[in-house]
Amino acid sequence: MAIRELDRITINPGVCLGQPTIRGMRITVEFVLKLLASQLSVPEILESYPELEEEDIRQVLNLNYDGSSVVALDTKL
């Protein structure tokens, strides 16, 4: 499987201090990861944050984010 492009993960120095965000919104990758780590399901997250889409969460799950850099993972969800 080819590494999928992370076209929904954006980095803009003017948004959230340059942290990776979802489609330029003020929802950071780190925040979505914390929601997932707190045992919220994808449907629960989408219900609570209707501006997010399932593909946004899929791309967050398909990356390696160590707090300073973003690298796509070659994984199947």
Secondary structure as the mmCIF struct_conf table of DSSP 4:
data_model
#
loop_
_struct_conf.conf_type_id
_struct_conf.id
_struct_conf.beg_label_comp_id
_struct_conf.beg_label_asym_id
_struct_conf.beg_label_seq_id
_struct_conf.end_label_comp_id
_struct_conf.end_label_asym_id
_struct_conf.end_label_seq_id
HELX_LH_PP_P HELX_LH_PP_P1 ALA A 2 GLU A 5
TURN_TY1_P TURN_TY1_P1 ASP A 7 ARG A 8
STRN STRN1 ILE A 9 THR A 10
TURN_TY1_P TURN_TY1_P2 PRO A 13 GLY A 14
BEND BEND1 VAL A 15 VAL A 15
HELX_RH_3T_P HELX_RH_3T_P1 CYS A 16 GLY A 18
STRN STRN2 THR A 21 ILE A 22
TURN_TY1_P TURN_TY1_P3 ARG A 23 GLY A 24
BEND BEND2 MET A 25 ARG A 26
STRN STRN3 THR A 28 THR A 28
HELX_RH_AL_P HELX_RH_AL_P1 VAL A 29 ALA A 37
TURN_TY1_P TURN_TY1_P4 SER A 38 GLN A 39
HELX_RH_AL_P HELX_RH_AL_P2 VAL A 42 SER A 48
TURN_TY1_P TURN_TY1_P5 PRO A 50 GLU A 51
HELX_RH_AL_P HELX_RH_AL_P3 GLU A 54 LEU A 61
TURN_TY1_P TURN_TY1_P6 ASN A 62 ASN A 62
STRN STRN4 LEU A 63 TYR A 65
BEND BEND3 GLY A 67 SER A 68
STRN STRN5 VAL A 70 ALA A 72
#
